[in-house]
Amino acid sequence: MKKSVQAVILPYGLYLGLASILITVLIYVLNLELFTKWYITVINFIVVLVLGIMAVKKAKSLDPDPFFSFKSAFSAFFLPVILGSFISIIFTAILFNVIDPEASAYVQEMSLEASREMMERFGAPPSQIDEAIASQANVNPFSFQNVFMGFAFTIVLYAILSLLVALVFREKDPRA
């Protein structure tokens, strides 16, 4: 792995992890119901995208080669994003399982209510709504197992995003 990419992994991964922790703490302090809102996911995604692109640009500026390869661009985005996401999920799991498990139950309750309302808006039959809510009620979204399963999905999502970012920032070898 190129030194330019290695130089951005740890700092930008830590920046992203700290930014994600800050967002989580702010939501926790301000209003737990915000954890159930779609726009919080969008805000988190934008933070990841911006910090990931900043990492790629920094790696590109540090790269001594005359061209910035697809592999370098992919690694400069993907690795810091995965590190930051891992830091974030560890914090979230500890917050909701160790520090304040009651908050986890409250957020789950709000999520179930939001699911019920959405299904009602889409005209789902009451029996189907009750069945879906009953199956979700037994699942703690913040359990260590579910948080890490979500992280696995995140890895796939960010790998795809990394491919797209790498396509934008890569430079072809002029000698090829």
Stockholm file with secondary structure:
# STOCKHOLM 1.0

chainA/1-176         MKKSVQAVILPYGLYLGLASILITVLIYVLNLELFTKWYITVINFIVVLVLGIMAVKKAKSLDPDPFFSFKSAFSAFFLPVILGSFISIIFTAILFNVIDPEASAYVQEMSLEASREMMERFGAPPSQIDEAIASQANVNPFSFQNVFMGFAFTIVLYAILSLLVALVFREKDPRA
#=GR chainA/1-176 SS CCHHHHHHHHHHHHHHHHHHHHHHHHHHHHCGGGGGCHHHHHHHHHHHHHHHHHHHHHHHHHCCSSSCCHHHHHHHHHHHHHHHHHHHHHHHHHIIIIICHHHHHHHHHHHHHHHHHHHHHTTCCHHHHHHHHHHHHTCCTTSHHHHHHHHHHHHHHHHHHHHHHHHHHCCCCTTC
#=GC SS_cons         CCHHHHHHHHHHHHHHHHHHHHHHHHHHHHCGGGGGCHHHHHHHHHHHHHHHHHHHHHHHHHCCSSSCCHHHHHHHHHHHHHHHHHHHHHHHHHIIIIICHHHHHHHHHHHHHHHHHHHHHTTCCHHHHHHHHHHHHTCCTTSHHHHHHHHHHHHHHHHHHHHHHHHHHCCCCTTC
//
